[in-house]
Amino acid sequence: MQKSVVVLVGSGSIGQAIARRVGAGRHVVLADLRLEAAETAAKLLEDAGFETSAVAADLSSRDSLLALIDHARSFGLIANVINAAGVSPSQAPVETILKVDLYGTSVLLEEFGKVIAEGGSGVVISSQSGHRLPALPEEQNAALATAPTEELLALPFLASITDTLKAYQYSKRCNVLRVMGEAPKWARRGATVNSISPGIIITPLANDELRGPRGDGYRRMIAGMPARRAGTPDEVGDLAEFLMSSRGRWITGADFLIDGGCTASYHYGELQYLKATH
């Protein structure tokens, strides 16, 4: 009897927290651009009682994602897909951010939407950063949600972006809109798909930022948000578990902001000073 399969793309702390909540009794495929990162995460889960396999996968490559799907389907039906992969504004140039975060996530939603099992569910990890982008014209929203994936990067308003932060914000806005655009297609297979937009979550990367040259800015941001603290991967995992469980079956095509009130403060509270730089 084939197992149900959970596919995690991006094997960092947030993705692992979600996989732990939905992967018991299932085969968990951990995919990462760096195979060693996927293998390290797989070992952690194996030591906690999960059945796993690790593969290298490039989110920006359709062929790589199709190979990942073939690997996952060799173990059974794909019940859950978690996309927690991506690059940040400080990690990559504009072209790479758009190719990975925007195009790659769109391809993932398209291809996994063709094979997701009935009753299955997907979650895309977006970012609070997408909520800092001003409202877009409706034609841009429609293009980001529904344009053919191979035409996305040629959209004029994307091709003109030169700032990495702006590229990241557009990518994350696209993630949210793309989830909305794909949800009706996933529903034809009896599956749901949603996005989660976390704020500052304490991960090894976030700790590096807090200890680095931009640490003071991060700490000031944390102090100015209503929660007065950063979040944890487990808190994002709890939300994702709900969305992917039987209790979340009436929720699809939606985005959930989980940021300790940071976005609220950015628009209307103590963090409005950030608008000058963002």
C-alpha positions as CSV (number, residue, x, y, z in Angstrom):
1,M,0.0,0.0,0.0
2,Q,1.5,3.3,-1.1
3,K,2.0,6.0,1.5
4,S,0.8,9.6,1.3
5,V,3.7,11.9,0.5
6,V,4.6,15.3,1.8
7,V,6.9,17.4,-0.3
8,L,8.9,20.2,1.3
9,V,10.8,22.6,-1.1
10,G,13.3,24.6,1.0
11,S,14.5,22.7,4.0
12,G,15.0,25.6,6.5
13,S,13.5,26.0,9.9
14,I,10.0,27.1,8.8
15,G,9.6,24.3,6.3
16,Q,10.8,21.7,8.8
17,A,8.3,23.0,11.4
18,I,5.4,22.5,9.0
19,A,6.7,19.1,7.8
20,R,6.8,17.9,11.4
21,R,3.2,18.7,11.9
22,V,1.8,17.1,8.7
23,G,4.4,14.4,8.0
24,A,3.7,11.7,10.6
25,G,3.0,8.3,9.0
26,R,3.8,9.8,5.6
27,H,6.9,9.9,3.4
28,V,8.5,13.3,3.6
29,V,10.5,14.4,0.6
30,L,12.9,17.2,1.5
31,A,14.2,19.2,-1.5
32,D,16.7,22.0,-1.5
33,L,19.0,23.7,-3.9
34,R,21.8,22.3,-1.8
35,L,21.6,18.6,-1.4
36,E,23.5,18.7,1.8
37,A,21.0,21.0,3.4
38,A,18.2,18.6,2.4
39,E,20.1,15.7,3.8
40,T,20.8,17.4,7.1
41,A,17.1,18.2,7.5
42,A,16.1,14.7,6.5
43,K,18.4,13.2,9.1
44,L,16.8,15.5,11.8
45,L,13.4,14.3,10.9
46,E,14.5,10.6,10.6
47,D,15.9,10.8,14.1
48,A,12.5,12.0,15.2
49,G,10.7,9.1,13.7
50,F,9.8,10.3,10.2
51,E,10.3,8.5,6.9
52,T,12.2,10.8,4.6
53,S,14.2,11.1,1.4
54,A,16.4,14.0,0.3
55,V,16.9,15.4,-3.2
56,A,18.4,18.5,-4.9
57,A,15.9,20.7,-6.6
58,D,16.1,24.1,-8.2
59,L,12.9,26.1,-7.7
60,S,13.7,28.2,-10.7
61,S,13.8,25.2,-13.1
62,R,10.7,23.5,-14.4
63,D,12.7,20.4,-15.3
64,S,14.0,20.2,-11.8
65,L,10.5,20.5,-10.3
66,L,9.2,17.9,-12.6
67,A,12.0,15.5,-11.6
68,L,11.1,16.3,-7.9
69,I,7.5,15.4,-8.7
70,D,8.6,12.1,-10.3
71,H,10.7,11.3,-7.2
72,A,7.8,12.0,-4.8
73,R,5.3,10.0,-6.8
74,S,7.5,7.0,-6.6
75,F,6.5,6.7,-2.9
76,G,2.8,7.4,-3.3
77,L,0.2,10.1,-3.8
78,I,1.3,13.7,-3.1
79,A,-0.9,14.8,-0.2
80,N,0.8,18.0,0.9
81,V,3.2,20.5,-0.8
82,I,5.1,23.1,1.2
83,N,7.1,25.7,-0.6
84,A,9.4,27.4,1.8
85,A,12.2,28.1,-0.7
86,G,13.4,31.5,-1.9
87,V,16.1,34.1,-1.8
88,S,16.0,37.5,0.0
89,P,16.9,41.0,-1.2
90,S,20.3,40.8,0.4
91,Q,21.1,37.4,-1.0
92,A,20.7,37.8,-4.8
93,P,20.4,40.2,-7.7
94,V,17.0,41.3,-9.1
95,E,17.0,38.7,-11.9
96,T,17.6,35.8,-9.5
97,I,14.9,37.0,-7.1
98,L,12.3,37.2,-9.8
99,K,13.4,33.9,-11.4
100,V,13.3,32.0,-8.1
101,D,10.7,33.6,-5.8
102,L,8.2,34.8,-8.5
103,Y,8.6,32.5,-11.5
104,G,9.7,29.4,-9.6
105,T,6.9,29.5,-7.1
106,S,4.4,30.0,-10.0
107,V,5.8,27.0,-11.8
108,L,5.6,24.9,-8.6
109,L,1.9,25.8,-8.1
110,E,1.2,25.0,-11.7
111,E,2.9,21.6,-11.8
112,F,2.0,20.3,-8.3
113,G,-1.6,21.4,-9.0
114,K,-1.7,18.8,-11.8
115,V,-0.8,15.9,-9.5
116,I,-2.0,16.9,-6.0
117,A,-4.1,14.1,-4.4
118,E,-7.8,14.5,-3.7
119,G,-8.2,16.0,-0.3
120,G,-4.6,17.3,-0.5
121,S,-3.3,20.8,0.4
122,G,-0.5,23.2,-0.4
123,V,1.1,26.1,1.4
124,V,3.4,28.7,0.0
125,I,5.5,30.7,2.4
126,S,5.3,34.3,1.2
127,S,6.4,37.3,3.3
128,Q,5.0,40.4,5.1
129,S,7.2,42.3,2.6
130,G,4.5,41.7,-0.1
131,H,2.1,43.6,2.1
132,R,4.3,46.7,2.0
133,L,3.9,47.1,-1.8
134,P,1.2,49.7,-2.6
135,A,-2.0,48.6,-4.3
136,L,-1.4,47.6,-7.9
137,P,-3.5,48.4,-10.9
138,E,-6.1,45.6,-11.5
139,E,-4.4,44.6,-14.8
140,Q,-1.2,44.0,-13.0
141,N,-3.0,41.9,-10.3
142,A,-4.6,39.9,-13.1
143,A,-1.3,39.3,-14.9
144,L,0.5,38.2,-11.7
145,A,-2.4,35.9,-10.9
146,T,-3.1,34.3,-14.2
147,A,-0.5,35.1,-16.9
148,P,1.1,32.0,-18.5
149,T,4.2,31.2,-16.3
150,E,6.6,31.4,-19.2
151,E,5.4,34.9,-19.9
152,L,5.7,36.2,-16.3
153,L,9.2,37.5,-16.4
154,A,8.6,39.4,-19.6
155,L,5.8,41.5,-18.1
156,P,6.8,45.2,-18.6
157,F,6.3,46.2,-15.0
158,L,8.5,43.4,-13.8
159,A,11.2,43.8,-16.5
160,S,11.7,47.4,-15.4
161,I,12.5,46.6,-11.7
162,T,16.1,47.5,-10.8
163,D,15.9,47.4,-6.9
164,T,16.3,44.0,-5.1
165,L,13.8,45.0,-2.4
166,K,11.2,46.0,-5.0
167,A,11.8,42.7,-6.8
168,Y,11.3,40.8,-3.6
169,Q,8.1,42.7,-2.8
170,Y,6.6,42.1,-6.2
171,S,7.6,38.4,-6.0
172,K,5.8,38.0,-2.7
173,R,2.8,39.9,-3.9
174,C,2.8,37.6,-6.9
175,N,2.9,34.5,-4.6
176,V,-0.3,35.6,-2.9
177,L,-2.0,36.5,-6.2
178,R,-0.8,33.3,-7.9
179,V,-2.2,31.2,-5.1
180,M,-5.6,32.9,-5.7
181,G,-5.3,32.2,-9.4
182,E,-4.4,28.6,-8.9
183,A,-6.9,27.8,-6.2
184,P,-9.8,27.1,-8.6
185,K,-7.6,24.7,-10.6
186,W,-6.5,22.8,-7.4
187,A,-10.2,22.6,-6.4
188,R,-10.9,20.6,-9.5
189,R,-8.8,17.9,-7.9
190,G,-10.4,18.4,-4.4
191,A,-7.4,20.2,-3.0
192,T,-6.8,23.5,-1.3
193,V,-3.8,25.9,-1.6
194,N,-3.0,29.0,0.5
195,S,-0.2,31.3,1.3
196,I,1.3,32.4,4.6
197,S,3.1,35.8,4.9
198,P,5.4,35.6,8.0
199,G,7.1,38.6,9.5
200,I,10.4,38.4,11.4
201,I,10.8,34.7,12.3
202,I,13.8,33.6,14.3
203,T,15.8,31.3,12.1
204,P,19.6,30.9,11.7
205,L,19.4,33.4,8.9
206,A,17.5,35.9,11.0
207,N,19.9,35.5,13.9
208,D,22.8,36.3,11.5
209,E,20.9,39.5,10.5
210,L,20.4,40.4,14.1
211,R,24.1,40.0,14.8
212,G,25.1,41.7,11.6
213,P,25.4,45.3,10.5
214,R,21.6,45.6,10.1
215,G,20.9,44.2,13.5
216,D,20.0,47.6,15.1
217,G,17.4,48.1,12.4
218,Y,15.9,44.7,13.0
219,R,15.8,45.2,16.8
220,R,14.1,48.6,16.3
221,M,11.5,47.0,14.1
222,I,10.8,44.3,16.6
223,A,10.5,46.8,19.4
224,G,8.0,48.8,17.3
225,M,5.6,46.0,16.4
226,P,2.6,45.3,18.7
227,A,3.9,41.9,19.7
228,R,7.2,43.4,20.8
229,R,9.0,40.2,19.8
230,A,9.9,38.1,16.8
231,G,8.1,35.0,15.9
232,T,9.2,31.3,15.8
233,P,9.0,28.7,13.1
234,D,6.6,26.7,15.3
235,E,4.1,29.5,15.3
236,V,4.1,29.5,11.5
237,G,3.9,25.7,11.6
238,D,0.8,25.8,13.8
239,L,-1.0,28.0,11.3
240,A,0.1,25.8,8.3
241,E,-1.0,22.7,10.1
242,F,-4.5,24.1,10.6
243,L,-4.7,25.1,6.9
244,M,-3.6,21.7,5.7
245,S,-5.8,19.8,8.1
246,S,-9.5,18.7,7.9
247,R,-10.4,21.9,9.8
248,G,-9.1,24.0,7.0
249,R,-11.0,22.5,4.1
250,W,-13.2,25.6,3.6
251,I,-10.1,27.8,3.2
252,T,-8.4,28.1,-0.2
253,G,-6.9,30.8,-2.3
254,A,-6.2,32.9,0.8
255,D,-3.2,34.6,2.4
256,F,-2.5,34.7,6.1
257,L,-0.3,37.5,7.5
258,I,1.5,36.3,10.7
259,D,3.9,39.0,11.7
260,G,3.2,40.1,15.3
261,G,1.4,43.2,14.0
262,C,4.4,44.5,12.1
263,T,2.5,45.4,9.0
264,A,-0.2,47.1,11.0
265,S,2.5,49.2,12.7
266,Y,4.2,49.9,9.4
267,H,1.1,51.4,7.9
268,Y,-0.5,53.0,11.0
269,G,1.8,52.7,14.0
270,E,5.3,53.2,15.3
271,L,7.0,51.7,12.2
272,Q,5.7,54.3,9.7
273,Y,9.2,55.6,9.5
274,L,10.1,52.6,7.4
275,K,8.0,53.9,4.6
276,A,10.7,56.3,3.7
277,T,13.1,53.5,3.0
278,H,10.7,50.8,1.7
